[in-house]
Amino acid sequence: MRPIRTFNVSPALPTRLEPLRKLAYNLQWDWNAETKDLFRRLDLDLWDSTRHNPALMLGTISQKRIQEVAEDDGFLAQMERVDRQLDDYLQERTWYRKNRTPPQGSTPPHSSPLTPHSECYAYFSAEFGLVDCLPIYSGGLGVLAGDHLKSASDLGLPLVGVGLLYQQGYFAQYLNADGWQQERYPINDFYNMPLHLERDAAGEELRIGVEYPDRIVYARIWRVQVGTVPLYLLDTNIEPNKEYDHDITDQLYGGDLNMRIDQEIMLGIGGIQMLRALGLNPTVYHMNEGHSAFLSLERIRLMMQEENLSFSEAQQVIQATQIFTTHTPVPAGIDLFPPDKLMHSIGRYAAIFGLHQEEFLALGREKTGNLASPFSMAIFAIKMAGFINGVSKLHGQVSRQMFKNLWAQVPLEEVPITSITNGVHARSCVAKSTQELYDRYLGLSWSDAPGHSPIWDRVKSIPDEELWRNHERCRSEMVLFVRDRLEKSLRDRGSSPTEIAQAQEVLDPLVLTIGFARRFATYKRATLFLRDLDRIHNILSGNHKHKVQFVIAGKAHPQDIPGKELIRDVVHYTRTSGIHNVVFVPDYDIYVSRLMVAGCDVWLNTPRRPREASGTSGMKAAMNGLPNLSVLDGWWDEADYVKTGWAIGHGEDYDDINFQDTVESNALYNLLEKEVVPLFYDRDEDGLPRKWVAKMKDTIRLNCPHFNTARMVGEYATRGYFPASDRHSKLTTDQFTPAKDLANWKAKLFEHWYDIKIEDVDISEPADVKVNQAIAVKATLHLASLSPSDVQVELYQGTIDADGEIVDGVPVVMDWQESDAQGRSLYTGTIAYSASGLQGLSLRILPKHPNLSNPFALGLILWARS
């Protein structure tokens, strides 16, 4: 029976308990340990059964309990204390105000980060992993996005998040009797989650309408308040949408290719319309992966139709003010859409832009002349961004290699893709007792203190016994949780009483525990430790004097059959090995992750290098003092892997993957047998593993300050957001006159670039020179219809490799001297070589303009020919 009317019923609270509502609906409670303690104190069983959802707790808790706490002076005092902490937090975010110098003539940063017309940064992501009671994330990409918002709040950045609110989210995992992953899709009850439904001035739901082929799809807007940062989420599961369109925001990464493109239209195009409906006018747009890249289309359309700009003029503004972060180390991970499907879905923009179909499709193609190639969302995002980055130093190198053909003549090391290494939000991932330990010995600012801060020297002052006993407590808590989770899983599956009883005996809280938890993709090699069953059995069973145990968790994508087979292989081993110290924990989520990264002793990571873009779970473990045992990939390749853990291999690349698996599994076994296990069980007369604790302290001291989203988001701000916002200020002044001038300059440049001639290069010295000997160079160029102010002429010097190419080249800018009546321009420069051997020299010409984000952005470069 359908209702004739619906009501949104809010929790009823006595006036003196009203602060609980404010606390429940700001996710700052997730990284304020005392606020979480308050909700645990309110009702511990309800806290756990609601998946740690204070909003749902307030709606379901008994009125009897409410009346009890309303008269409990101790509870009220704690509530008032954390309420003041939230108020203080919201007022004291000062990093942005201290570090942001606005461009001349622009509006200065406001104390309130989201005042209309002030500076604002929009962060788009297909998923956000914030807390386990908001299951709208699948894994590392989403948790990184959630941590990005948390640290943006900590720093006081004027940032807003943009995403989709999924009715079913990502799946919940359970295993059948054979150990095969099964999926459940619980329905998210938005009205009992820490969400705010946005309304207009009349109190009606605020909605947008997004144009799709032959229809309009409507979406309402929900807000998640993440400290000072609002995260706005679109929801299409409303009338008057058709049933198919309800499902656009149904499942994260669910459905077929048609659903994927429809979701990305809603995220990118709908996201822009949502920001406008909210009265927000961002100066910077950050695309976290390529899922949201369609936002560029809508931004260009609006500028053309509302500001009367041409396509190329509007393109200058959006390119200069957009940032793209790629997380994908392999081409297979990029969204690709067939040309006909793309044109059916968004082809109307080609007509608006005045572009032919192939011109439009070329925006998302590497080889623009290949008319059969698909439209790549990553390439489209790259072409529409002025700042592009990978998520670790190694991933930056991999990304430059992946996309180098977009800048065909640019040396690989100068391809304009940089890197900002990922981090994790310290107060979210470090166990409560460990945070209290750090607070006592390092001070309250440890969670965002930079690496040069003297507080990190205080790590050595933490008493060994106190650090170790705290860690043992975390390990015991994890073991108890794992036992309970396994018992519940077995009961739900209808297992025998014997199996259920055995679940209460798995793991030993005193044994060396190795953790492995991540997405079960084949390249992550979750079963590498099982490659030699006899050898791992000896290690696990203690045939080398001491036992070892593994705690493993993670999900495979519902359509990833090889990934599911890996899970089944692990589960089969746990059942057939005859020992109970390898455990697979079902339904991995943020809560399970936090227990594991705090309670294990070593964090294992075994990807095929270089396919792990970053790998943030190991950073979380390091924050808790866990040494890492990992292949040199992602973040671990740039960490101090000697002092803070162990490296599997030495960064080798292999052509034969079977040989690679053999070599690296043997390296893993050797490290366990000869280094990890002996060090862990080397105890003094007090029963303390002093050398192990020393490695834990190095892990905390060296990794906490760097692999931290406080550092990461600060780096995005100073390297990405601030310059992009400045470019926005410059290009939009005087009715977009600078943007129009830039577009005209680019058109002129492309028209005449290949008319430039390098007529003569005169090098003052012979082929044999001395180290540091000055070599004067003169170059005569014919710039055709261009002027010296349009170009930058550089000498390019470096060592010659075996193929006769200059490697690790260093540019030296030449000075323009004069131009004659015939259009010839004279340039001079001086170089010297600081090392002996065979060295090389070339000359190149690059575009130059004060509003160009970088000289390689246009892909134009002219080299001298020998």
N, C-alpha and C positions, 0 to 999 in steps of 0.2 A: 504494500500500500504506500503510494507516494504521498508525501506531506503536502498540505496546501500552503504551509508557511514554515520557514526554518528560523531557528534562533541560535546565535552564538553565545553560549552560556559561559561566563567567566567565573573563575574561582571566587568564592565569597570569603573574605578575610576580615577579622576585626581590625579596626582602625590602627591599633598599635602594631599590627603585623603587616601593614601595607608595604613596608620596605622589602618584604620577601618577594613581592611581585616584581619590583624594580630589579632586584638581584637576580631573579630567575630569568628575566628576559634580556639580560645583557650577558653575553657569553664570556665576559671577563671573569665570571666565576670559574671557568675552566682552568685558568692559570693563576687563580688566587686560592691557595690551599685552605685558608681559613673559611672562605665562603663555601667550599665543598664540604668542609667539616660541619658547617652549620646545617646544610641540607641532610647530611648523614645523621646528624643529631636529631633532626626533625623526625625522621623515620628511616632507619637503616635498611630494613627489608624493602620498603617501598623505593628507596633510592636505587637499590640493586635491581629490583624487578621492573622498574621503568627505564632501564638502560641509562641511569644517571640523568634523568630528565626532570629538572625542578619544576618546569611548567606543568607537566603531567602530574607530578606529585601534588602540587597545590590544588589541582582539580579533583583528585581522587582521595586525598587523605581524609581520615574521619574527622568529623566536627569535634568529637571528644578529644582527639589529640590536639586539634587546633586550640581548643579552650585551655588544655593543659599548658601548652607552651606560651599562650598569651598571659599566663599567670606565673611563668617560670622566670624569675629575675635573672638567673644565669644565662638562659637562652636569649632573653631580651637584650642583655648587655652585649653578648656576642653578636647578635643581629645588628645592633646599633654600631658596633665597632666595624664590622665589615661593610655596612652601609656608608660609613664615613670613608673607609678605604676606597670604595668605588667612586665616591664623589671626589676625593683627592686625586685618584688616578685620572679621572676625566678632565681635571683642571691642570694637571702638572705635566702634560706631554710637551716638552720644550725643545727637543732635539731639532725639529723642523725650523722653529723660529730662530734658533741660534745659528743654523747652518745654511739657511736659504737667503741669498741676496737677490732680490727681484731685479729683473732687467730695468734699465732706465726708462721711465715713462709708463711702466706697467703698474697694475694694482698690487699693492704690497700684500703679503700673506696675512690672512685674518686670524685672530685668535680662535675663532670658530672655524674649523677646517672646511665646512660645507656651506658657507654663506654664499648665496647666489652671486655670480660674477667674480668670485675670487678664484684663485688658482685651484685646480682640481685634477686629479689623475684617476682615470677609469681603468680598472683591472678586470679583464674578461677571461673567464675560464669555464670550461664545460663541467667541471666538478670542483667542489670545495669540501675538504675534510677538516672539520672543525672539532666536533665532538661526536661520540658514538650514538647519541640520541638523534642526530641529524644524518641519516645514512644516505647522503647524496654524493658519495665519492666511491671510487673503486680502489684506489691505491696511492702510490707515491705522488703522482701528479696532483691529485686532489688535496692530499695532506700538505704538500708544499704550498699550494694556493691558500689553504687555511692558515698556515703559519705565516705566509706573506701578509695576510690581513692583520694577524695578531701583532706582528712586529711593526707594521705600518701604524697601528694604533699606539703601540709603545713609543714610537718615535714622533707621534703627532702629525704624521703626513696627512695632507688633505686628499685621501684616497677613498674611492668607492669600489666595491666589488660588484660584478655583473655576472649572473649565471642563470641556470634553469632550476626550478624546483620540481623534482621528480616524484610522482605519486608512489611509485614502487622503488625508486632508487636503484642501487646495485643489489644484486641478489644476496640472500642469506644462504650459507653453505651447510649442507649436511652430507654424510656419507652413507651409502647403502651397505648391506652386509658384506659385499665384495670389496668395499673400500673405494667405490666409484663415486665421484662428486655428483651430488644432486643440487638443484637450485630451488629455492623458495623465494617468492617476491611478496613480502609483507606490505600491506598498504600503509603508507605514512598518513597519520592523522594530523594534518597541519594545524588544526585548532587546539591540539594538545602538545604542541611543540613550541620552543622559544622563538616564535615567529610573530611578526606584526603584519597585518593586512593593511596595505596603504589605501587611503581613502582621499577623495577630493574634498573641496570646501563644503559641499553639501552633505558630506557623510557617506556618499556612495563609493563603491569599490572603484579604485582608479584602474582603468583598463586602457590597453592599446589595441590597435588593429593592424595586423601585418599582412601585406598583399602577397598572396600565393597564386599560382595559376588558377584562374576561374573562381577564386574565392578570397574572402578575408578571414584570417584566423585571429581570434581575439585572445588576449592573455591578461590576467590580473597580476598584480605586483605584491610580493611579500618581501618583508625586510627582516634580516637577521642583524642584530646589533652586536658588533664584535668590538667591545671597548668603545673607542671613538669612531670606528669605521663602520659604516652601513654596508651590508651586502644585500643587493636587490636581486630577487629571483622571480622569473616569469613562470606562470602556471596557466596552461591552456586547457585544463580539465574543467571547463565551464560551459554553460550555455551562452550563446547559441551555436557553439562549434559542433561540427559533425563528430561522430564517434571516432573516426580515424584521427581527426585533429586533436581530440582529447589525448590521444596517445603520444603526441609529440613530446610532451613532458611526462611520459609514463615511466620509461626505464632508461637508465644511464647506459649508453653503448648497447642498447637493445635494438631489435628490429633489423630491417634490411637496408640496402643502400638508399632506397627512397626515403626511409625514415631518418637515416643519418643526415642527408642533405636538408630535410625539412627541419630537423633539430638545429642544424647549424645556421639556417636562415633565421630561425627564431632567436638564437643566441646572438648572432652578429647584427642583423638588421633590426630585429625586435629589441635588442639591447640598446641600440642607439635611440629608437623611438621611446623606450622606457625612460632613459635619462632625460629626454626632452620633456616628457610628461611630468617628471618629477621636478622640473625647473632647473636641472643641472646642465652646465655647459663646460665639460672638461676641456682642459688645455692639452692633455696628454692621454693617449689610448694605448694600453698595454695588452697585447695578445699573448696569453699564456698557452702556447701551442697554436696550431693553425685552425682549430675548430671555429673560432670567432672571426675569421678573416673577412667574411662578408660585410663586416661593419664598414669596411672601406667603401663599398658600393653605396651604402646609404649616406655616408658622410659626403661623398662626392655629389650625389644627387641633390642633397639639401643645399650644398653651396652653389651648385649650378642654378637651382630653381629659386633660391631665396636671396642669393648674393649676386646673381647674374654673372657668375664666373663661367669661363669655358672649362671643358674637361681637363685640359692640361693645366690651367690655372688652379683649379680645385685640387688636382693631384699633387701640386707642389706643397699645399698646406697639409694634406693628410699624410704624405710621405714624411714630411719634416716633423710631424707631431705624433708619430706612431712608433711603438717599440714591439719587437717580436722576439719571444723566447722560444727556441726549439728545444725539445726534450728527446728528440728521436735520433738515435745513432745509426739507423738503417733505413733505406728507402721504403721497405715494406711497412714501416710504421706510419706512413704519411697517408692522409685521406686523398684519394684520387677519384674524380668523378668523370664518367664518360661525357664527351662533348654534347651529345644529343640530350642527355639527362640534365646537364647543367643549363643548356640553353632553354629547355622547357621550364626549368624552375626559376631562373633569374635572368633569362634572355631579355626581359623588358628593359634592363639597365643598359644593354648595348644600344638600344634605340634612343634612350634618354641621353646617353653620352655621345651619340652621333658616331658610333664605331661600327664597322662591319663585323660580322660574326667572328671571322678569324682574328681580327684585331682585338676583339674582346677576349676570346679564348687565349690569345697570346699572353695575356696578363698572368695566366697561371701555368705557363709552359716554359720548360727550359729551352727546348728547341722550337722556336716560334714557327719555323717553316714546316714542322711535322704536323700535318693536319689531322692525323689519326691519334695523336698522343692525348692522354687524359688531362684534365684540369687539376693541377696540384695545389691543394690549399696551403702547403708550406711555401711553395714558390710564389704564389700570389701574395702571401703575407710578407715574404722577403722583399718583393718588388714594391710593396706599399709601406715599407718601414724605413726610418732613417737610422735606427739603432737595432742591431740584430745580435743575439748572443746565444751561446750554448751554456750548459749548466755545470761545467767543470773545465779545467784547463785542457784535459785530454779530449773532452767532448767538443770543445771549441776547435781543436785541430781536426777531429773527425768531421765536424760540420763544414769546415772550410774545404775539406777534401770532397765531401758529398755535393756541395753546391758550387764548386769552383768554376764550372762551365758557364755560370751566369756572368762571370767576369773573366772571359777567356784569356786575355792577354796580361792579366794581373798575376804577379808571383804569388804562389800559394800562401806564403806567410802574410801577405798584404790583403788577401781577400777580406772584405770588410764584415767579417763575422768575429766578434770577440767572445769573451766568456766571463760570466759571473758565477762563481762556484756556489752551489746551493748551500743552504744551512737548515737548521731546525730551530724551533722555538723552545728555548731552554726551560721556561717555567711550565710548558705543557708536557714535556717528555721526561723530565727528571722526577724520580719518585719523591713523594712528599718528605719522607724521612731524610733522604739525601739532600733535598733542598734545604731543610732545616740545618743539616750538618754544614753545608756550604755557607748558609747565612751566618752561622756562628763563627766560622773561622775565616771566611773571605769577605764578609760584609754583604749587605743587601743588594749591592749593585753588580754582583758577579754575573748575573744573567745577561747583561748587555755590555759588560766591560770589554774594551778592545784588548788585543793581544799584548800591547805595550804597557798596559796598566800594571802597576806594582802589586795589585791584589793577587795576581796569579803566582807570585813568589810565595804567598802565604799557604799555598796548597801543601807545601812541605811541612808546614806546622801542624797539619791535621794529625792527631795521634793515630798511629798504625792500627792499634786495637779498635779504636772507635770507628774508623773507616771500614775495617774488616767486619766487625760485628754488625754494623749497619747493612753491609752488603749481604751477609748471611741471613739477616732478617728478610731482605728483599727476595732472596732466593727461596726461603721457606714459604713466603706469601705466594710466590709464583707456583711452587709445587702444589700447595693446597688448592689454588685456583684451578690448575690443570686437572687435578684429580676430580674436582667437582664438575668441571666442564665435560670431562670424559664420561663420568657417571651419568650425567643428565643426557648426554648424546646417546649413550647406550640404552638408557631407559626409554627415550623417545623412539628408538629403533626396535624396541621389543626384544632386547638381547637377554641372554640367560642370566640367572642369578650369579653363576660362577664368573662370567665376564664382568658383570657389574662390580662384584667383590674385588676382582683383580684390579679394576680401575682405581680403587682406593689405595693400591699399593705401588702404583707406578712412580718412578723417580725416587731418588734419595736426596733429601735436602742437604746432605753433606758431601755429595759427589760433584766433581768437576762437570759443569753443565754448559753445553755448547748450543747456542741458539741459531736458528735459520728461519727467517720469516719474510716472505715477499711473494710477489705474483709468480705463479707457477707457469712461466714461459720456458720453453726448452733451452733457450740460450743461457738462462740462469743456472742450469745444471744442478737442480736440487738433489739429484741422486748421485752426484759425483763421489760422495763419501762412501757409497755402496758399490763402487766399481770392483773392488777386490773384497768379496764377502768374508773370506777367511781372515784377511788382515784386519778388517774393521771389527770382526767378531773378537779377535784377540785384544784389540784396543778397548772395546766396550766392556768386555767381561773381566778386565783386570789381569790378564795374563802377563802384563808388564807391571805388575805389583799393585796398580791403582786403577779403579774403574773410571769410566767416562760415560756421560749420558747426553742425548740429543733431544731438544725440544724443537719441533718443526711445525710451522703453520703457513697458511697462504691459500689463495684461491686461483683457480684457472678460469680464464674466460669461458662462458658457457659453450662457445663453439670451438674451443681449443682442445681437440681430442688428445693430441700428444701431451699437452699440459696435464690433462686429467689422468693420463696413463702414468705420469710421474707421481702424482699423489697416490694412485693405487699401488705403485711399486713400493713407496715408502710404507704404506699401511700394511701391505703383505709382509714386508720384512719385520715390522713390529710384531706380527702374529706368528711368524714361523721361525724367528731366530732363537726362541727359547729364553730370551732375556727381556726384561721389562724396562730397559733404559733408553729406548728410542720411542718417542711419543709424537703422534700427529694431533695437533689441537685444532678441532674444526671451527669454522666460522670466524676466521681471523678478522679483527676490526681494530679500531684505534685503542680500545680498552685492553684487548689482548696484547697488542703491540707494546703498550706502556709497561705492562707487567713483565713481558719478556725482556725488553731492553734494560730493565732494572734488575731482573732476577737471574738472568743467565750470567755465566762467568766469562764467556768468549763469544764474540759475534762472528759467524761464518758467512762468507760471501764468495761464490765460485762462478761468476759469469765468464762467458767467452770474451776476452778482451778483443776489441774495444767496444763492446756492445752495451755496456752499462753506462748510461749517460752520466749518472751521478751516484745514486744509491744512498738515500738519506737514512735508512734504518740503522746503518752502521754509525752514522753521526749521533743518533739518539743513544745508541749503546755507549759510545764514547763519552757522551755527556754524563752518563751514570757511572763512568769509571771502568767500562768493559773494554779490554783490549780487543782489537779486530784481528781476525785471521782471514785474509782475503787475497784474491787475485788482484794484481795492480791494475785496477780499472776504476773509472769514475773518480770520485773524491779521494779514494785511498791512494791513488797514484801520486797525489800531491801532498799527502799527509806524511808525518814522520813515522813511517811504518816499522822502523827498527825500535824506537823507544816506546811506541804506543801499541805494538802488536807484532804481527808476523806477516810477511809477504809470501804468497804462494807463487813461485816462479820469479822471474826478473823482468817481466814486461814483454815477454816474447810474443810474436805473432806466428800462427801456424797455418799451413795450407791443409794438412791432414788432421781433421778434427778427432779421429779415433786415436791417433798418436798423441795429440794434445791432451785428451782425456786421460790417457795412460800416464803421461809424464806428470800432469798436474795432480792427479789423484795420488800418485806415489809421493809427490812433494808434500801433499797434505798429510799423508800417513807419517812421513818422516818427521814433519814438524810436530805432530801430535806426540809421537813416541819419544823424540829426543829433546824437545824443548818445552812444549806446552804442558804436558802432563807432569814431567819432573819438576818444573818450576812451580806449578800449582800446589803440589804435595810436599814441597820442601819447607818443613815447618821447624821453628825454633823451639826452645824449651817451653815457651808459653803457648805453643800450638798455633803460632801466627806465621803465615807465608810472607815473610818480610820482603823478599825480592819481588814477589807477585804484587804486593801492595805498592811497592815502589813503581812498578809499571802502571798500576792503576792511577797513581798520582801523576805520572807523566802524561797519561791519557787525558786526564782532566785538565791539566795545566796547558797542554799544547793544543788540544782539540776544541775545548769549550769556547774559547774566544773567537776562533776563526770560523768554524763550521756551525755558524749561528746565524739565524735570520736577522738578528740585530745588525750584524756586519753586512749580510747580504742585501737587506732592504736599504740600508744606508748607501750601499754601493749602487743599487738601482737608482736611488734618488740623485746622487751626485753625478753619476755617469750617464744616466738615461733621462730621468724625469725633469731635472732642472734644466739641462740644455734643450730638451724638446719643448718644454714650456716657454723657454726664452725664444725659441724659433717661432712658436705660435704667436708670441707677442710681436715679434718683428714682422712676420709675414702678413698679419691681419690688420696692421695699422693703416690708417689713411685709406680705408675702404679696399683693403687687400692690394694696394699698389705694389708693395715689394713682391708679393706672390705673382702678380701679373708680370712684373719685370723679370722675375726668375724664369717664368714659363717662356717669355719671349727670348730670353738669353739662351735657354736650352734649345729652342727651335733653331735659332741662328747657329748655335754650336753644332748641332747635328747636321745642318745643311752644309756647313763649310769645313767640318773637322777633317775630312779625308782629302781636302785640298791643301792641307799643310804639308810643306816639304822641308826636310832636313837637308840643306844644301851642302854643308861642310862642317866637319868636326876636326879641329886642329889641336893635337895633343903635343905639349911642349917637349916631352922627354921620350927617349927611345924605349925599346921593349925591356931593357935591363935597368932596373932602378934599385935603390936602397930602401930599407925599412924607414918609414917616416919622412922620406924624401918628398918635397912638395912637387906636385905635377899640375901645371896650369893647363886649362882646357878652354878653348874658344869654340863657339858653335854659331853658325850662321843659319838662320831659319827663315823660311818664307811662310808667314802666317795667313796668307790669302786675305780673306775679308775679316779676319779676327784681329784683335789687338793684343799687345803684351799683357794687359790686365785680365784677359780671358784665359790665360794658360799659365801653368807652372812648369818650368823646364828644370829637369833634374839629371845629375850624373848618378849612375847606379853602379856601385862597386862592391865586389865580393870575391870569395874564393871560387875557383873553377872546379867542378866535380868531374867524375870519370866520363860523363856524357858531354862534357864541354859546356855545361850550363853554369851560370852564376848562381851560387846558393848562399842563403842567408845574406842577401844583398842589403846594402845600406845606402839610402838616397842622400844626395847632397844637392841642395837647391842652388841653381845658377842665378846670377844677377843679370838682369837686362841692362844693357849699356846704351843702345841707340837703335833707331830704325831709320832707313834711308827712304828716298823718294820712290824707289822701286818696290817697297814693301818688305825689304829684307831687314831682319832684326838680329842684332849681335848680343850674345850671352857669354858670360865668362864665369869660371868657377875654378876652384883648386881642391885637389884631393891628395891624400897620402895613405899608404898602407902600413898598418901597425904590425903585420905579420909577414913572414917570408913565404915563399912558395909561389905556385902559379895562381895569379890573381887576374880578375877580369874587370872591364869597365864598359858600360854602355851609357846611352843617353835616352831619356824618355820625356814625353810631353803629356801633361795631365790637364784636365779642365780646372779652372780656378774661378770661384765666385764666393763672395762673403756669406751668402745664404745657402751654400751647398753643404750638406751634413758631413760629407767626406769626399775627397777627390776621386774616389773609385766608384762612387754611387752610380754614375751613368754608364759604367762599363767601357768608357772611352780611354784609350791609352795608345800612344804612338811611340814605337821604339825605333831607334836608329838601326840601320842594316849595315852589316860589314861588307 
